[in-house]
Amino acid sequence: MQSRLFPCNDVQFTDHPKYLNVRIALLVSGRENDRVSVCMLEIATNTEIPAHIHETQADSIFVAAGEGEALVNGAWQPIEVGDYIFVPPGDEHGIRNTGPTPMLLFIHHSPPLF
């Protein structure tokens, strides 16, 4: 895969295949790169991605818009724009939007999840 620019106006969101009221924009997939997958998630108000574990993937999660809570080290903690969460493989984590507007997350998985 070569370097690539993703202009914000070209990014397209679709319904997440697993979570209701969550939309995903897959920017880099495992089909294109065997080291990472990169996506953005848009989480509707009052929506939760429940606690889960990725056995082999590390997650890097950046909060680009909105506010809510993240399950980190067994406790729900408040998150807001500019916060960053690192989740090593095997750690339980989750996200919920408790704010009045959609939450936007920028997520990097290594190795690829998608």
PLY file of the C-alpha trace (Angstrom):
ply
format ascii 1.0
element vertex 114
property float x
property float y
property float z
element edge 113
property int vertex1
property int vertex2
end_header
0.00 0.00 0.00
1.27 3.46 -0.87
0.82 6.64 1.12
-2.69 7.96 0.74
-4.62 11.08 1.67
-8.18 10.64 2.92
-9.96 14.01 2.40
-12.71 14.37 5.01
-15.32 15.02 2.31
-14.54 11.63 0.71
-14.87 9.55 3.89
-18.03 7.43 3.75
-19.69 5.90 6.79
-21.83 2.76 6.71
-23.75 0.92 9.41
-21.44 -1.05 11.69
-21.89 -4.79 11.03
-22.17 -5.63 14.75
-23.40 -2.60 16.74
-26.70 -0.72 16.34
-26.52 3.08 16.14
-22.82 2.91 15.29
-21.46 3.81 11.86
-18.01 2.95 10.54
-15.69 4.42 7.92
-13.00 1.88 7.09
-9.94 3.78 5.90
-7.27 1.06 5.80
-8.15 -2.63 5.88
-6.20 -5.82 6.31
-6.77 -6.51 2.61
-4.58 -3.50 1.79
-2.06 -3.74 4.61
-1.08 -6.72 6.75
0.06 -4.64 9.74
-2.82 -2.28 10.61
-6.44 -1.42 10.05
-7.66 2.13 10.56
-11.25 3.27 10.90
-13.47 5.97 12.30
-16.55 5.18 14.36
-19.53 7.46 14.80
-21.46 6.49 17.92
-24.97 7.89 18.38
-26.08 9.50 21.63
-27.04 7.02 24.37
-25.28 4.18 22.55
-22.75 1.76 24.01
-20.17 -0.55 22.51
-20.17 -3.09 25.34
-17.12 -4.50 27.07
-15.14 -6.77 24.77
-11.65 -8.12 24.18
-9.46 -8.39 21.09
-7.17 -11.37 21.65
-4.47 -10.30 19.16
-5.11 -6.63 18.34
-3.88 -3.57 20.17
-6.32 -0.65 19.90
-5.35 3.00 19.70
-8.46 5.15 20.15
-8.56 8.94 19.75
-11.70 10.91 20.64
-12.21 13.34 17.75
-15.69 14.60 18.73
-18.22 14.15 21.50
-18.00 12.92 25.06
-18.77 9.79 26.98
-17.14 7.06 29.00
-14.57 4.37 28.31
-14.09 1.11 30.16
-10.38 1.14 31.06
-8.80 -1.23 33.58
-12.22 -2.39 34.78
-13.67 1.07 35.48
-15.79 3.44 33.38
-13.95 6.75 33.05
-15.10 10.02 31.44
-13.66 10.83 27.99
-13.84 13.93 25.81
-12.39 15.45 22.65
-8.63 15.06 22.51
-8.44 12.06 24.84
-6.47 9.00 23.73
-6.93 5.41 24.92
-4.42 2.61 24.38
-5.73 -0.94 24.79
-3.21 -3.82 24.59
-4.29 -7.22 23.25
-6.41 -9.16 25.74
-7.59 -6.15 27.77
-11.32 -5.65 28.22
-12.60 -2.29 26.95
-15.80 -0.54 25.88
-17.10 2.90 24.92
-20.39 4.66 25.52
-21.66 8.00 24.32
-23.26 9.88 27.20
-23.15 13.28 25.54
-25.77 15.25 23.59
-24.10 14.80 20.17
-22.61 11.89 18.20
-19.16 10.73 19.29
-16.44 10.34 16.66
-13.52 8.01 17.33
-10.38 7.48 15.23
-9.18 3.90 15.76
-6.00 2.08 14.77
-5.80 -1.73 15.19
-2.56 -3.65 14.97
-2.57 -6.27 13.55
-5.64 -5.54 11.40
-9.09 -6.21 12.86
-10.98 -5.43 9.64
0 1
1 2
2 3
3 4
4 5
5 6
6 7
7 8
8 9
9 10
10 11
11 12
12 13
13 14
14 15
15 16
16 17
17 18
18 19
19 20
20 21
21 22
22 23
23 24
24 25
25 26
26 27
27 28
28 29
29 30
30 31
31 32
32 33
33 34
34 35
35 36
36 37
37 38
38 39
39 40
40 41
41 42
42 43
43 44
44 45
45 46
46 47
47 48
48 49
49 50
50 51
51 52
52 53
53 54
54 55
55 56
56 57
57 58
58 59
59 60
60 61
61 62
62 63
63 64
64 65
65 66
66 67
67 68
68 69
69 70
70 71
71 72
72 73
73 74
74 75
75 76
76 77
77 78
78 79
79 80
80 81
81 82
82 83
83 84
84 85
85 86
86 87
87 88
88 89
89 90
90 91
91 92
92 93
93 94
94 95
95 96
96 97
97 98
98 99
99 100
100 101
101 102
102 103
103 104
104 105
105 106
106 107
107 108
108 109
109 110
110 111
111 112
112 113
